[in-house]
Amino acid sequence: MRGKTMQEPAITDELIAAHGLKPEEYAEILRLLNRAPSFTELGIFSAMWNEHCSYKSSKKWLRTLPTDGPQVICGPGENAGVVDIGDGQAVVFKMESHNHPSYIEPYQGAATGVGGILRDVFTMGARPIAAMNALSFGEVDHPKTRQLVHGVVEGIGGYGNCFGVPTVGGEVRFHPAYNGNCLVNAFAAGLAEADKIFYSAASGVGMPVVYLGAKTGRDGVGGATMASAEFDEGIEEKRPTVQVGDPFTEKRLMEACLELMASGAVISIQDMGAAGLTCSAVEMGDKGGLGIRLDLDAVPQRETAMTAYEMMLSESQERMLMVLRPEKEAEARAIFEKWDLDFAIVGETIPEDRFLILHKGDCKADLPLSKLASSAPEYDRPWVETPPAPEMAEVPGIDPIDALKALIGSPNYAAKHWVYEQYDSQVMADTVRRPGLGAGIVRVHGTPKALAFTSDVTPRYVRANPVEGGRQAVAEAYRNLCAVGARPQAATDNLNFGNPEKPEIMGQFVGAIQGIGEACRALDMPIVSGNVSLYNETDGSPILPTPTIGAVGLLDSLDDLIGGAAAEGHLALLLGTTTGHLGQSALLAEVFHREDGDAPHVDLAAERAHGDFLRANRRLIAAATDLADGGLALAAFEMAEAGGVGLHLDAADTPTLFGEDQARYLIAATFDAAEALMVAAGKAGVPLVTVGRFGGQTVSFGGHVAPMAELSALFRGAFAEALG
Amino acid sequence: MKAAVLVFPGSNCDRDLAVAFRNAGAEVTMVWHKDDALPAGVDVVGIPGGFSFGDYLRCGAIAARSPITRAVIEHTHRGGYALGICNGFQVLTETGILPGALMRNAGLKFVCKPVDLTVETADSAFTAGYTGGQRITIPIAHHDGNYVADADLVARLRAEGRVAFTYCDNPNGSVADIAGILSENRRVLGLMPHPERAAEPAHGGTDGAALFRSLVGALALA
């Protein structure tokens, strides 16, 4: 084809199917255009109408989520959510999945996942200040798992460390349901001035559309469509659809964009993420009620002889599209030259409702822009309610020390140093709390304030009972923020599910959304951004439903931080009610290899009351942690281990030690503070009991004893032993 | 006391270093890598951590050939002070201002964690705030911190008291546990650990603050 314009292929049924478009969707395209689309136009439609970009299966349900509140400056629909944190400042954050690419090519898939979420944040005018990652892998001894863990963790570190954002938290879990489909959910938060947020809506006719950043290559062509398909044996063939990241370029792109924004040259801006040039240009035009003309000859290209189709669908990384104030062009160009980045005027805004793509003197696409954006199909997929979980079978007796060893010796609950020490958690020198102990905490630079970050979900619960599981994910995030003394502000959701065309999967989705919505309303934690990842199935086998909740809390002053450690002589106090719920517990899964029973019930009023109590009495509390997987025993062990002391709990029975009742915290306090807390709890009407004490060099549950040193070695060594 | 902090396109600890200098009482100017001269009257040049040019080619190799780096080399030849942290240390070895080289960590992984160091000499403007043999805790965060030098060089560094810090529990395979070294005139320090990340109580440790305090104090008197 060299030296000649490539003839565009004819549109056939096979070509339509290969673009992930259903026959009825193609019929809708014919109806909209009153003619058959060109090859390039078909590509553009497939990019805009795939699940990843259009949310066609999920939109109906996402609308039911609470997204507003006095603290919310911008909810879902832009690149990231924006929340007021006082003093004219805002935190900008979002969580997004990069599951399919990470399974195909773990290093680059994870790296570009981090790159994409960072871009979403700085596109809005915010400098990224914190990152987290929630990772779900298949079972530990599955042949693919170790390679995926190494690749994904190195990819996250390789990108975030170089870019210069501290990674302050996250999750890592293992379960056979992820054997063929790992999850990589990347979160980023940035700091901006509340009145200097940048949006994607273009305005003004005849304004230059500017292309910024790295050059366009053939990498990632069709990536968004790939991300919306199930996997099968042909997966290796999909490797070329994964993009390649360059964090050094991203760092320069961020600095240049922030400098350009400060110069007043930017009317609107949109990063090129999934389906690159197509999605970003359509989004800017549609939100501004304008048309866009692009001249692809002006697009900076890394490869020769690229077609219009390839350029419109390329997912090359580290690129931005911007509508510029024409009088500022020279200034803008100078900023990009300073940072050695490409800067090219590739088109302009036009008054007609058209998306016009010109290349080598030909018109390659001429589409009604607003319809391209707004008439993406929307489905009310059939769904069935998840049936109630059968009653839990009897739980055999077990020595509580043996049970604890089974938990802390499992990579699911062992210390994760091996993972997070590969991430720079302290760059920017504002990290107050590194990963590994609940929420990560970062100072708001130059102020007494700090932000707390957490990401949570318990997929076993969601599968057994999507509504309770959805509630629980939000409640656990809420608790992790309260446990450090922060006021929960808002959340982002990253909803990972299987194939929505199966009614039982759609039922999981609908139930989880209901639970998330209820909890977010009750706890005043609106969802301000998010992402849906469907079709997480391989050969028809779905992942556990995994709606990851990323949440942000605010500390007005570091003086409000609950960030100490348990110490010799502290009492262990349990806030909340214990009934000993063992259904779907970590104990059942890790010790008995069973996942039966119902998820624990979440009492949202109790969650709120207990969180409020903790914050109100923070000056009496040395250390606090929420109780989640593994119940009292695991939380108390982790708290003691982190403080370098031993532990005694009075209880020795399985339900008390390992039950996973919700709305509970473990508190370490001096004897005098504990007395004062008891009085305060009485007044507040919240249940608070003494369950043991910290100190010594052993861990004992009733009369069952083991040396802390031995348990600590197991806890710290198990992850690397299994996966290092 | 005037400090200049270099900014390469991929520097990401430049602000952190400037904050640490300022908190210690220095007046700080940020200097862009394409500039070819340092501001007048600069006492110390700070070369910050980060990925100056994305760690392409070799860490610090491209930065060592930047216009501003020529000015830094002249500054040190005139007896000026310089402090290179992490990527800054790599830049200093790539320029030849400090001897030896920094290779990929022996464990092949990026490592970010607090480590214990021994202060090997208090005889420099950088380390005068410590006592020789003192044990301090400072975080590291690097992929290429494995200090390499031949036996003769290690012997000479030791004999001349130019090993500034050693690791108590070697995290990266560095020869002789070396974490930081001084130039012959003791006015240039390169180290892999990040003292600017252990300089305020909120960092969870303040063992790095003495380095900035003693440097700023010494140069303010000079």
Interface residues (C-beta under 8 A of the other chain):
Chain A: E154 G157 G158 N161 C162 F163 G164 D246 P247 F248 T249 K251 R252 E255 K338 W339 D340 H417 Y420 E421 Q422 Y423 D424 S425 Q426 V427 M428 A429 D430 T431 V432 R434 R443 L558
Chain B: P9 G10 N12 C13 R15 D16 V19 A20 K34 G49 G50 F51 F53 G54 D55 Y56 K109 F110 V111 C112 K113 P139 A141 H143 H194 E196 R197 A199 E200 A202 H203 G204
